[in-house]
Amino acid sequence: MTRKNAGSEDVNSYMLTTVVGDQTRFLFADAFPDMKAWAAAKSAEDSEEGAAIEAMFDELMECTDNRLYNSKMQ
């Protein structure tokens, strides 16, 4: 979905898994090729679908401990 919203196939998505800390949690991170692609993806967050996804993540996320992650490009 991020590549489609950014309008670029050059977006790299990473899944981060915990090395130190709560190993039942994971993260996703995206690296954009330029500000234009980042801005397009960011503006998609304002859509109804984007807001629903953000609300789901907000409900699930918590940050109470330090963690160290390992990333794998998807």
mmCIF file of the N, C-alpha and C atoms, coordinates in Angstrom:
data_MODEL
# 
_entry.id   MODEL 
# 
loop_
_atom_site.group_PDB 
_atom_site.id 
_atom_site.type_symbol 
_atom_site.label_atom_id 
_atom_site.label_alt_id 
_atom_site.label_comp_id 
_atom_site.label_asym_id 
_atom_site.label_entity_id 
_atom_site.label_seq_id 
_atom_site.pdbx_PDB_ins_code 
_atom_site.Cartn_x 
_atom_site.Cartn_y 
_atom_site.Cartn_z 
_atom_site.occupancy 
_atom_site.B_iso_or_equiv 
_atom_site.pdbx_formal_charge 
_atom_site.auth_seq_id 
_atom_site.auth_comp_id 
_atom_site.auth_asym_id 
_atom_site.auth_atom_id 
_atom_site.pdbx_PDB_model_num 
ATOM 1   N N  . MET A 1 1  ? 0.820   -1.192  0.000  1.00 0.00 ? 1  MET A N  1 
ATOM 2   C CA . MET A 1 1  ? 0.000   0.000   0.000  1.00 0.00 ? 1  MET A CA 1 
ATOM 3   C C  . MET A 1 1  ? 0.866   1.260   0.000  1.00 0.00 ? 1  MET A C  1 
ATOM 4   N N  . THR A 1 2  ? 2.004   1.226   0.708  1.00 0.00 ? 2  THR A N  1 
ATOM 5   C CA . THR A 1 2  ? 2.859   2.414   0.787  1.00 0.00 ? 2  THR A CA 1 
ATOM 6   C C  . THR A 1 2  ? 3.406   2.788   -0.578 1.00 0.00 ? 2  THR A C  1 
ATOM 7   N N  . ARG A 1 3  ? 3.886   1.804   -1.349 1.00 0.00 ? 3  ARG A N  1 
ATOM 8   C CA . ARG A 1 3  ? 4.430   2.104   -2.682 1.00 0.00 ? 3  ARG A CA 1 
ATOM 9   C C  . ARG A 1 3  ? 3.360   2.721   -3.579 1.00 0.00 ? 3  ARG A C  1 
ATOM 10  N N  . LYS A 1 4  ? 2.141   2.176   -3.507 1.00 0.00 ? 4  LYS A N  1 
ATOM 11  C CA . LYS A 1 4  ? 1.042   2.706   -4.320 1.00 0.00 ? 4  LYS A CA 1 
ATOM 12  C C  . LYS A 1 4  ? 0.741   4.151   -3.932 1.00 0.00 ? 4  LYS A C  1 
ATOM 13  N N  . ASN A 1 5  ? 0.630   4.417   -2.638 1.00 0.00 ? 5  ASN A N  1 
ATOM 14  C CA . ASN A 1 5  ? 0.317   5.772   -2.179 1.00 0.00 ? 5  ASN A CA 1 
ATOM 15  C C  . ASN A 1 5  ? 1.442   6.752   -2.465 1.00 0.00 ? 5  ASN A C  1 
ATOM 16  N N  . ALA A 1 6  ? 2.693   6.291   -2.394 1.00 0.00 ? 6  ALA A N  1 
ATOM 17  C CA . ALA A 1 6  ? 3.837   7.166   -2.638 1.00 0.00 ? 6  ALA A CA 1 
ATOM 18  C C  . ALA A 1 6  ? 4.059   7.399   -4.123 1.00 0.00 ? 6  ALA A C  1 
ATOM 19  N N  . GLY A 1 7  ? 3.478   6.546   -4.960 1.00 0.00 ? 7  GLY A N  1 
ATOM 20  C CA . GLY A 1 7  ? 3.672   6.670   -6.398 1.00 0.00 ? 7  GLY A CA 1 
ATOM 21  C C  . GLY A 1 7  ? 5.075   6.302   -6.831 1.00 0.00 ? 7  GLY A C  1 
ATOM 22  N N  . SER A 1 8  ? 5.722   5.393   -6.073 1.00 0.00 ? 8  SER A N  1 
ATOM 23  C CA . SER A 1 8  ? 7.097   5.006   -6.382 1.00 0.00 ? 8  SER A CA 1 
ATOM 24  C C  . SER A 1 8  ? 7.346   3.568   -5.957 1.00 0.00 ? 8  SER A C  1 
ATOM 25  N N  . GLU A 1 9  ? 7.973   2.805   -6.831 1.00 0.00 ? 9  GLU A N  1 
ATOM 26  C CA . GLU A 1 9  ? 8.392   1.442   -6.489 1.00 0.00 ? 9  GLU A CA 1 
ATOM 27  C C  . GLU A 1 9  ? 9.715   1.455   -5.731 1.00 0.00 ? 9  GLU A C  1 
ATOM 28  N N  . ASP A 1 10 ? 10.322  2.638   -5.561 1.00 0.00 ? 10 ASP A N  1 
ATOM 29  C CA . ASP A 1 10 ? 11.618  2.750   -4.888 1.00 0.00 ? 10 ASP A CA 1 
ATOM 30  C C  . ASP A 1 10 ? 11.498  2.889   -3.371 1.00 0.00 ? 10 ASP A C  1 
ATOM 31  N N  . VAL A 1 11 ? 10.297  2.735   -2.831 1.00 0.00 ? 11 VAL A N  1 
ATOM 32  C CA . VAL A 1 11 ? 10.113  2.755   -1.379 1.00 0.00 ? 11 VAL A CA 1 
ATOM 33  C C  . VAL A 1 11 ? 10.560  1.397   -0.842 1.00 0.00 ? 11 VAL A C  1 
ATOM 34  N N  . ASN A 1 12 ? 11.469  1.409   0.126  1.00 0.00 ? 12 ASN A N  1 
ATOM 35  C CA . ASN A 1 12 ? 11.917  0.172   0.761  1.00 0.00 ? 12 ASN A CA 1 
ATOM 36  C C  . ASN A 1 12 ? 11.206  0.027   2.095  1.00 0.00 ? 12 ASN A C  1 
ATOM 37  N N  . SER A 1 13 ? 10.574  -1.120  2.301  1.00 0.00 ? 13 SER A N  1 
ATOM 38  C CA . SER A 1 13 ? 9.865   -1.396  3.546  1.00 0.00 ? 13 SER A CA 1 
ATOM 39  C C  . SER A 1 13 ? 10.653  -2.415  4.348  1.00 0.00 ? 13 SER A C  1 
ATOM 40  N N  . TYR A 1 14 ? 10.729  -2.186  5.646  1.00 0.00 ? 14 TYR A N  1 
ATOM 41  C CA . TYR A 1 14 ? 11.484  -3.058  6.537  1.00 0.00 ? 14 TYR A CA 1 
ATOM 42  C C  . TYR A 1 14 ? 10.587  -3.546  7.658  1.00 0.00 ? 14 TYR A C  1 
ATOM 43  N N  . MET A 1 15 ? 10.756  -4.820  8.024  1.00 0.00 ? 15 MET A N  1 
ATOM 44  C CA . MET A 1 15 ? 10.117  -5.353  9.221  1.00 0.00 ? 15 MET A CA 1 
ATOM 45  C C  . MET A 1 15 ? 11.206  -5.463  10.272 1.00 0.00 ? 15 MET A C  1 
ATOM 46  N N  . LEU A 1 16 ? 10.990  -4.855  11.427 1.00 0.00 ? 16 LEU A N  1 
ATOM 47  C CA . LEU A 1 16 ? 11.965  -4.878  12.508 1.00 0.00 ? 16 LEU A CA 1 
ATOM 48  C C  . LEU A 1 16 ? 11.501  -5.861  13.571 1.00 0.00 ? 16 LEU A C  1 
ATOM 49  N N  . THR A 1 17 ? 12.381  -6.780  13.927 1.00 0.00 ? 17 THR A N  1 
ATOM 50  C CA . THR A 1 17 ? 12.080  -7.742  14.984 1.00 0.00 ? 17 THR A CA 1 
ATOM 51  C C  . THR A 1 17 ? 12.977  -7.453  16.177 1.00 0.00 ? 17 THR A C  1 
ATOM 52  N N  . THR A 1 18 ? 12.475  -7.735  17.351 1.00 0.00 ? 18 THR A N  1 
ATOM 53  C CA . THR A 1 18 ? 13.174  -7.409  18.586 1.00 0.00 ? 18 THR A CA 1 
ATOM 54  C C  . THR A 1 18 ? 14.339  -8.350  18.834 1.00 0.00 ? 18 THR A C  1 
ATOM 55  N N  . VAL A 1 19 ? 15.506  -7.771  19.135 1.00 0.00 ? 19 VAL A N  1 
ATOM 56  C CA . VAL A 1 19 ? 16.680  -8.531  19.551 1.00 0.00 ? 19 VAL A CA 1 
ATOM 57  C C  . VAL A 1 19 ? 16.787  -8.465  21.072 1.00 0.00 ? 19 VAL A C  1 
ATOM 58  N N  . VAL A 1 20 ? 16.553  -7.283  21.636 1.00 0.00 ? 20 VAL A N  1 
ATOM 59  C CA . VAL A 1 20 ? 16.575  -7.070  23.083 1.00 0.00 ? 20 VAL A CA 1 
ATOM 60  C C  . VAL A 1 20 ? 15.252  -6.425  23.475 1.00 0.00 ? 20 VAL A C  1 
ATOM 61  N N  . GLY A 1 21 ? 14.586  -6.962  24.453 1.00 0.00 ? 21 GLY A N  1 
ATOM 62  C CA . GLY A 1 21 ? 13.311  -6.416  24.910 1.00 0.00 ? 21 GLY A CA 1 
ATOM 63  C C  . GLY A 1 21 ? 12.188  -7.405  24.667 1.00 0.00 ? 21 GLY A C  1 
ATOM 64  N N  . ASP A 1 22 ? 10.986  -6.906  24.595 1.00 0.00 ? 22 ASP A N  1 
ATOM 65  C CA . ASP A 1 22 ? 9.790   -7.731  24.416 1.00 0.00 ? 22 ASP A CA 1 
ATOM 66  C C  . ASP A 1 22 ? 9.788   -8.334  23.018 1.00 0.00 ? 22 ASP A C  1 
ATOM 67  N N  . GLN A 1 23 ? 10.079  -9.613  22.913 1.00 0.00 ? 23 GLN A N  1 
ATOM 68  C CA . GLN A 1 23 ? 10.211  -10.262 21.609 1.00 0.00 ? 23 GLN A CA 1 
ATOM 69  C C  . GLN A 1 23 ? 8.879   -10.656 20.990 1.00 0.00 ? 23 GLN A C  1 
ATOM 70  N N  . THR A 1 24 ? 7.774   -10.284 21.614 1.00 0.00 ? 24 THR A N  1 
ATOM 71  C CA . THR A 1 24 ? 6.464   -10.544 21.017 1.00 0.00 ? 24 THR A CA 1 
ATOM 72  C C  . THR A 1 24 ? 6.022   -9.379  20.135 1.00 0.00 ? 24 THR A C  1 
ATOM 73  N N  . ARG A 1 25 ? 6.834   -8.344  20.030 1.00 0.00 ? 25 ARG A N  1 
ATOM 74  C CA . ARG A 1 25 ? 6.480   -7.141  19.270 1.00 0.00 ? 25 ARG A CA 1 
ATOM 75  C C  . ARG A 1 25 ? 7.364   -7.002  18.029 1.00 0.00 ? 25 ARG A C  1 
ATOM 76  N N  . PHE A 1 26 ? 6.861   -6.271  17.038 1.00 0.00 ? 26 PHE A N  1 
ATOM 77  C CA . PHE A 1 26 ? 7.617   -5.973  15.832 1.00 0.00 ? 26 PHE A CA 1 
ATOM 78  C C  . PHE A 1 26 ? 7.194   -4.602  15.322 1.00 0.00 ? 26 PHE A C  1 
ATOM 79  N N  . LEU A 1 27 ? 7.958   -4.071  14.386 1.00 0.00 ? 27 LEU A N  1 
ATOM 80  C CA . LEU A 1 27 ? 7.672   -2.766  13.786 1.00 0.00 ? 27 LEU A CA 1 
ATOM 81  C C  . LEU A 1 27 ? 7.820   -2.851  12.276 1.00 0.00 ? 27 LEU A C  1 
ATOM 82  N N  . PHE A 1 28 ? 7.244   -1.906  11.589 1.00 0.00 ? 28 PHE A N  1 
ATOM 83  C CA . PHE A 1 28 ? 7.487   -1.698  10.171 1.00 0.00 ? 28 PHE A CA 1 
ATOM 84  C C  . PHE A 1 28 ? 8.083   -0.305  10.002 1.00 0.00 ? 28 PHE A C  1 
ATOM 85  N N  . ALA A 1 29 ? 9.026   -0.165  9.079  1.00 0.00 ? 29 ALA A N  1 
ATOM 86  C CA . ALA A 1 29 ? 9.606   1.140   8.751  1.00 0.00 ? 29 ALA A CA 1 
ATOM 87  C C  . ALA A 1 29 ? 9.751   1.231   7.237  1.00 0.00 ? 29 ALA A C  1 
ATOM 88  N N  . ASP A 1 30 ? 9.481   2.398   6.695  1.00 0.00 ? 30 ASP A N  1 
ATOM 89  C CA . ASP A 1 30 ? 9.612   2.632   5.260  1.00 0.00 ? 30 ASP A CA 1 
ATOM 90  C C  . ASP A 1 30 ? 10.682  3.684   5.016  1.00 0.00 ? 30 ASP A C  1 
ATOM 91  N N  . ALA A 1 31 ? 11.483  3.468   3.967  1.00 0.00 ? 31 ALA A N  1 
ATOM 92  C CA . ALA A 1 31 ? 12.498  4.432   3.534  1.00 0.00 ? 31 ALA A CA 1 
ATOM 93  C C  . ALA A 1 31 ? 12.102  4.912   2.135  1.00 0.00 ? 31 ALA A C  1 
ATOM 94  N N  . PHE A 1 32 ? 11.941  6.228   1.993  1.00 0.00 ? 32 PHE A N  1 
ATOM 95  C CA . PHE A 1 32 ? 11.443  6.808   0.753  1.00 0.00 ? 32 PHE A CA 1 
ATOM 96  C C  . PHE A 1 32 ? 12.593  7.358   -0.088 1.00 0.00 ? 32 PHE A C  1 
ATOM 97  N N  . PRO A 1 33 ? 12.448  7.321   -1.422 1.00 0.00 ? 33 PRO A N  1 
ATOM 98  C CA . PRO A 1 33 ? 13.522  7.799   -2.294 1.00 0.00 ? 33 PRO A CA 1 
ATOM 99  C C  . PRO A 1 33 ? 13.669  9.320   -2.310 1.00 0.00 ? 33 PRO A C  1 
ATOM 100 N N  . ASP A 1 34 ? 12.594  10.040  -1.966 1.00 0.00 ? 34 ASP A N  1 
ATOM 101 C CA . ASP A 1 34 ? 12.640  11.501  -1.984 1.00 0.00 ? 34 ASP A CA 1 
ATOM 102 C C  . ASP A 1 34 ? 11.458  12.063  -1.183 1.00 0.00 ? 34 ASP A C  1 
ATOM 103 N N  . MET A 1 35 ? 11.485  13.358  -0.979 1.00 0.00 ? 35 MET A N  1 
ATOM 104 C CA . MET A 1 35 ? 10.436  14.015  -0.192 1.00 0.00 ? 35 MET A CA 1 
ATOM 105 C C  . MET A 1 35 ? 9.073   13.955  -0.884 1.00 0.00 ? 35 MET A C  1 
ATOM 106 N N  . LYS A 1 36 ? 9.057   13.976  -2.211 1.00 0.00 ? 36 LYS A N  1 
ATOM 107 C CA . LYS A 1 36 ? 7.795   13.925  -2.945 1.00 0.00 ? 36 LYS A CA 1 
ATOM 108 C C  . LYS A 1 36 ? 7.063   12.611  -2.652 1.00 0.00 ? 36 LYS A C  1 
ATOM 109 N N  . ALA A 1 37 ? 7.789   11.502  -2.688 1.00 0.00 ? 37 ALA A N  1 
ATOM 110 C CA . ALA A 1 37 ? 7.184   10.197  -2.403 1.00 0.00 ? 37 ALA A CA 1 
ATOM 111 C C  . ALA A 1 37 ? 6.731   10.124  -0.949 1.00 0.00 ? 37 ALA A C  1 
ATOM 112 N N  . TRP A 1 38 ? 7.553   10.643  -0.031 1.00 0.00 ? 38 TRP A N  1 
ATOM 113 C CA . TRP A 1 38 ? 7.183   10.648  1.387  1.00 0.00 ? 38 TRP A CA 1 
ATOM 114 C C  . TRP A 1 38 ? 5.919   11.476  1.605  1.00 0.00 ? 38 TRP A C  1 
ATOM 115 N N  . ALA A 1 39 ? 5.855   12.654  0.980  1.00 0.00 ? 39 ALA A N  1 
ATOM 116 C CA . ALA A 1 39 ? 4.701   13.539  1.144  1.00 0.00 ? 39 ALA A CA 1 
ATOM 117 C C  . ALA A 1 39 ? 3.429   12.892  0.594  1.00 0.00 ? 39 ALA A C  1 
ATOM 118 N N  . ALA A 1 40 ? 3.545   12.180  -0.521 1.00 0.00 ? 40 ALA A N  1 
ATOM 119 C CA . ALA A 1 40 ? 2.371   11.506  -1.088 1.00 0.00 ? 40 ALA A CA 1 
ATOM 120 C C  . ALA A 1 40 ? 1.863   10.423  -0.144 1.00 0.00 ? 40 ALA A C  1 
ATOM 121 N N  . ALA A 1 41 ? 2.777   9.641   0.420  1.00 0.00 ? 41 ALA A N  1 
ATOM 122 C CA . ALA A 1 41 ? 2.372   8.595   1.365  1.00 0.00 ? 41 ALA A CA 1 
ATOM 123 C C  . ALA A 1 41 ? 1.803   9.213   2.634  1.00 0.00 ? 41 ALA A C  1 
ATOM 124 N N  . LYS A 1 42 ? 2.424   10.294  3.102  1.00 0.00 ? 42 LYS A N  1 
ATOM 125 C CA . LYS A 1 42 ? 1.958   10.963  4.324  1.00 0.00 ? 42 LYS A CA 1 
ATOM 126 C C  . LYS A 1 42 ? 0.553   11.531  4.128  1.00 0.00 ? 42 LYS A C  1 
ATOM 127 N N  . SER A 1 43 ? 0.284   12.112  2.975  1.00 0.00 ? 43 SER A N  1 
ATOM 128 C CA . SER A 1 43 ? -1.045  12.681  2.736  1.00 0.00 ? 43 SER A CA 1 
ATOM 129 C C  . SER A 1 43 ? -2.108  11.588  2.640  1.00 0.00 ? 43 SER A C  1 
ATOM 130 N N  . ALA A 1 44 ? -1.716  10.376  2.242  1.00 0.00 ? 44 ALA A N  1 
ATOM 131 C CA . ALA A 1 44 ? -2.672  9.261   2.184  1.00 0.00 ? 44 ALA A CA 1 
ATOM 132 C C  . ALA A 1 44 ? -3.151  8.872   3.575  1.00 0.00 ? 44 ALA A C  1 
ATOM 133 N N  . GLU A 1 45 ? -2.367  9.204   4.604  1.00 0.00 ? 45 GLU A N  1 
ATOM 134 C CA . GLU A 1 45 ? -2.788  8.917   5.979  1.00 0.00 ? 45 GLU A CA 1 
ATOM 135 C C  . GLU A 1 45 ? -4.042  9.705   6.350  1.00 0.00 ? 45 GLU A C  1 
ATOM 136 N N  . ASP A 1 46 ? -4.307  10.805  5.649  1.00 0.00 ? 46 ASP A N  1 
ATOM 137 C CA . ASP A 1 46 ? -5.482  11.630  5.931  1.00 0.00 ? 46 ASP A CA 1 
ATOM 138 C C  . ASP A 1 46 ? -6.765  11.061  5.329  1.00 0.00 ? 46 ASP A C  1 
ATOM 139 N N  . SER A 1 47 ? -6.634  10.011  4.498  1.00 0.00 ? 47 SER A N  1 
ATOM 140 C CA . SER A 1 47 ? -7.823  9.394   3.915  1.00 0.00 ? 47 SER A CA 1 
ATOM 141 C C  . SER A 1 47 ? -8.547  8.579   4.984  1.00 0.00 ? 47 SER A C  1 
ATOM 142 N N  . GLU A 1 48 ? -9.757  8.177   4.691  1.00 0.00 ? 48 GLU A N  1 
ATOM 143 C CA . GLU A 1 48 ? -10.531 7.366   5.634  1.00 0.00 ? 48 GLU A CA 1 
ATOM 144 C C  . GLU A 1 48 ? -9.819  6.043   5.921  1.00 0.00 ? 48 GLU A C  1 
ATOM 145 N N  . GLU A 1 49 ? -9.294  5.412   4.873  1.00 0.00 ? 49 GLU A N  1 
ATOM 146 C CA . GLU A 1 49 ? -8.571  4.144   5.040  1.00 0.00 ? 49 GLU A CA 1 
ATOM 147 C C  . GLU A 1 49 ? -7.301  4.348   5.864  1.00 0.00 ? 49 GLU A C  1 
ATOM 148 N N  . GLY A 1 50 ? -6.563  5.409   5.575  1.00 0.00 ? 50 GLY A N  1 
ATOM 149 C CA . GLY A 1 50 ? -5.340  5.704   6.322  1.00 0.00 ? 50 GLY A CA 1 
ATOM 150 C C  . GLY A 1 50 ? -5.616  5.994   7.782  1.00 0.00 ? 50 GLY A C  1 
ATOM 151 N N  . ALA A 1 51 ? -6.671  6.735   8.054  1.00 0.00 ? 51 ALA A N  1 
ATOM 152 C CA . ALA A 1 51 ? -7.038  7.049   9.440  1.00 0.00 ? 51 ALA A CA 1 
ATOM 153 C C  . ALA A 1 51 ? -7.417  5.786   10.204 1.00 0.00 ? 51 ALA A C  1 
ATOM 154 N N  . ALA A 1 52 ? -8.097  4.855   9.546  1.00 0.00 ? 52 ALA A N  1 
ATOM 155 C CA . ALA A 1 52 ? -8.484  3.598   10.197 1.00 0.00 ? 52 ALA A CA 1 
ATOM 156 C C  . ALA A 1 52 ? -7.252  2.767   10.541 1.00 0.00 ? 52 ALA A C  1 
ATOM 157 N N  . ILE A 1 53 ? -6.282  2.729   9.637  1.00 0.00 ? 53 ILE A N  1 
ATOM 158 C CA . ILE A 1 53 ? -5.042  1.985   9.894  1.00 0.00 ? 53 ILE A CA 1 
ATOM 159 C C  . ILE A 1 53 ? -4.272  2.628   11.038 1.00 0.00 ? 53 ILE A C  1 
ATOM 160 N N  . GLU A 1 54 ? -4.145  3.948   11.022 1.00 0.00 ? 54 GLU A N  1 
ATOM 161 C CA . GLU A 1 54 ? -3.444  4.656   12.099 1.00 0.00 ? 54 GLU A CA 1 
ATOM 162 C C  . GLU A 1 54 ? -4.127  4.436   13.448 1.00 0.00 ? 54 GLU A C  1 
ATOM 163 N N  . ALA A 1 55 ? -5.450  4.449   13.469 1.00 0.00 ? 55 ALA A N  1 
ATOM 164 C CA . ALA A 1 55 ? -6.192  4.231   14.714 1.00 0.00 ? 55 ALA A CA 1 
ATOM 165 C C  . ALA A 1 55 ? -5.924  2.835   15.263 1.00 0.00 ? 55 ALA A C  1 
ATOM 166 N N  . MET A 1 56 ? -5.853  1.849   14.368 1.00 0.00 ? 56 MET A N  1 
ATOM 167 C CA . MET A 1 56 ? -5.566  0.485   14.803 1.00 0.00 ? 56 MET A CA 1 
ATOM 168 C C  . MET A 1 56 ? -4.172  0.403   15.424 1.00 0.00 ? 56 MET A C  1 
ATOM 169 N N  . PHE A 1 57 ? -3.172  1.002   14.763 1.00 0.00 ? 57 PHE A N  1 
ATOM 170 C CA . PHE A 1 57 ? -1.812  0.988   15.301 1.00 0.00 ? 57 PHE A CA 1 
ATOM 171 C C  . PHE A 1 57 ? -1.737  1.750   16.626 1.00 0.00 ? 57 PHE A C  1 
ATOM 172 N N  . ASP A 1 58 ? -2.410  2.891   16.724 1.00 0.00 ? 58 ASP A N  1 
ATOM 173 C CA . ASP A 1 58 ? -2.408  3.663   17.973 1.00 0.00 ? 58 ASP A CA 1 
ATOM 174 C C  . ASP A 1 58 ? -2.965  2.848   19.133 1.00 0.00 ? 58 ASP A C  1 
ATOM 175 N N  . GLU A 1 59 ? -3.983  2.057   18.847 1.00 0.00 ? 59 GLU A N  1 
ATOM 176 C CA . GLU A 1 59 ? -4.596  1.234   19.888 1.00 0.00 ? 59 GLU A CA 1 
ATOM 177 C C  . GLU A 1 59 ? -3.650  0.128   20.363 1.00 0.00 ? 59 GLU A C  1 
ATOM 178 N N  . LEU A 1 60 ? -2.823  -0.386  19.454 1.00 0.00 ? 60 LEU A N  1 
ATOM 179 C CA . LEU A 1 60 ? -1.957  -1.521  19.775 1.00 0.00 ? 60 LEU A CA 1 
ATOM 180 C C  . LEU A 1 60 ? -0.588  -1.125  20.306 1.00 0.00 ? 60 LEU A C  1 
ATOM 181 N N  . MET A 1 61 ? -0.125  0.081   19.993 1.00 0.00 ? 61 MET A N  1 
ATOM 182 C CA . MET A 1 61 ? 1.245   0.467   20.321 1.00 0.00 ? 61 MET A CA 1 
ATOM 183 C C  . MET A 1 61 ? 1.394   0.902   21.762 1.00 0.00 ? 61 MET A C  1 
ATOM 184 N N  . GLU A 1 62 ? 2.546   0.565   22.304 1.00 0.00 ? 62 GLU A N  1 
ATOM 185 C CA . GLU A 1 62 ? 2.950   1.076   23.605 1.00 0.00 ? 62 GLU A CA 1 
ATOM 186 C C  . GLU A 1 62 ? 4.478   1.082   23.631 1.00 0.00 ? 62 GLU A C  1 
ATOM 187 N N  . CYS A 1 63 ? 5.033   1.993   24.356 1.00 0.00 ? 63 CYS A N  1 
ATOM 188 C CA . CYS A 1 63 ? 6.486   2.100   24.436 1.00 0.00 ? 63 CYS A CA 1 
ATOM 189 C C  . CYS A 1 63 ? 6.861   2.336   25.892 1.00 0.00 ? 63 CYS A C  1 
ATOM 190 N N  . THR A 1 64 ? 7.128   1.254   26.608 1.00 0.00 ? 64 THR A N  1 
ATOM 191 C CA . THR A 1 64 ? 7.463   1.379   28.020 1.00 0.00 ? 64 THR A CA 1 
ATOM 192 C C  . THR A 1 64 ? 8.854   0.851   28.334 1.00 0.00 ? 64 THR A C  1 
ATOM 193 N N  . ASP A 1 65 ? 9.526   0.259   27.357 1.00 0.00 ? 65 ASP A N  1 
ATOM 194 C CA . ASP A 1 65 ? 10.839  -0.337  27.575 1.00 0.00 ? 65 ASP A CA 1 
ATOM 195 C C  . ASP A 1 65 ? 11.793  0.046   26.450 1.00 0.00 ? 65 ASP A C  1 
ATOM 196 N N  . ASN A 1 66 ? 13.084  -0.044  26.743 1.00 0.00 ? 66 ASN A N  1 
ATOM 197 C CA . ASN A 1 66 ? 14.090  0.098   25.699 1.00 0.00 ? 66 ASN A CA 1 
ATOM 198 C C  . ASN A 1 66 ? 14.130  -1.184  24.885 1.00 0.00 ? 66 ASN A C  1 
ATOM 199 N N  . ARG A 1 67 ? 14.409  -1.036  23.589 1.00 0.00 ? 67 ARG A N  1 
ATOM 200 C CA . ARG A 1 67 ? 14.464  -2.211  22.723 1.00 0.00 ? 67 ARG A CA 1 
ATOM 201 C C  . ARG A 1 67 ? 15.570  -2.036  21.693 1.00 0.00 ? 67 ARG A C  1 
ATOM 202 N N  . LEU A 1 68 ? 16.058  -3.146  21.183 1.00 0.00 ? 68 LEU A N  1 
ATOM 203 C CA . LEU A 1 68 ? 17.022  -3.179  20.092 1.00 0.00 ? 68 LEU A CA 1 
ATOM 204 C C  . LEU A 1 68 ? 16.407  -4.041  19.009 1.00 0.00 ? 68 LEU A C  1 
ATOM 205 N N  . TYR A 1 69 ? 16.384  -3.534  17.764 1.00 0.00 ? 69 TYR A N  1 
ATOM 206 C CA . TYR A 1 69 ? 15.720  -4.249  16.684 1.00 0.00 ? 69 TYR A CA 1 
ATOM 207 C C  . TYR A 1 69 ? 16.697  -4.669  15.601 1.00 0.00 ? 69 TYR A C  1 
ATOM 208 N N  . ASN A 1 70 ? 16.346  -5.731  14.907 1.00 0.00 ? 70 ASN A N  1 
ATOM 209 C CA . ASN A 1 70 ? 17.023  -6.191  13.709 1.00 0.00 ? 70 ASN A CA 1 
ATOM 210 C C  . ASN A 1 70 ? 16.044  -5.949  12.565 1.00 0.00 ? 70 ASN A C  1 
ATOM 211 N N  . SER A 1 71 ? 16.517  -5.454  11.421 1.00 0.00 ? 71 SER A N  1 
ATOM 212 C CA . SER A 1 71 ? 15.591  -5.181  10.322 1.00 0.00 ? 71 SER A CA 1 
ATOM 213 C C  . SER A 1 71 ? 15.872  -6.094  9.140  1.00 0.00 ? 71 SER A C  1 
ATOM 214 N N  . LYS A 1 72 ? 14.809  -6.380  8.388  1.00 0.00 ? 72 LYS A N  1 
ATOM 215 C CA . LYS A 1 72 ? 14.904  -7.191  7.182  1.00 0.00 ? 72 LYS A CA 1 
ATOM 216 C C  . LYS A 1 72 ? 14.084  -6.498  6.106  1.00 0.00 ? 72 LYS A C  1 
ATOM 217 N N  . MET A 1 73 ? 14.728  -6.194  4.971  1.00 0.00 ? 73 MET A N  1 
ATOM 218 C CA . MET A 1 73 ? 14.021  -5.521  3.888  1.00 0.00 ? 73 MET A CA 1 
ATOM 219 C C  . MET A 1 73 ? 12.979  -6.461  3.305  1.00 0.00 ? 73 MET A C  1 
ATOM 220 N N  . GLN A 1 74 ? 11.774  -5.944  3.068  1.00 0.00 ? 74 GLN A N  1 
ATOM 221 C CA . GLN A 1 74 ? 10.665  -6.749  2.540  1.00 0.00 ? 74 GLN A CA 1 
ATOM 222 C C  . GLN A 1 74 ? 10.552  -6.575  1.050  1.00 0.00 ? 74 GLN A C  1 
# 
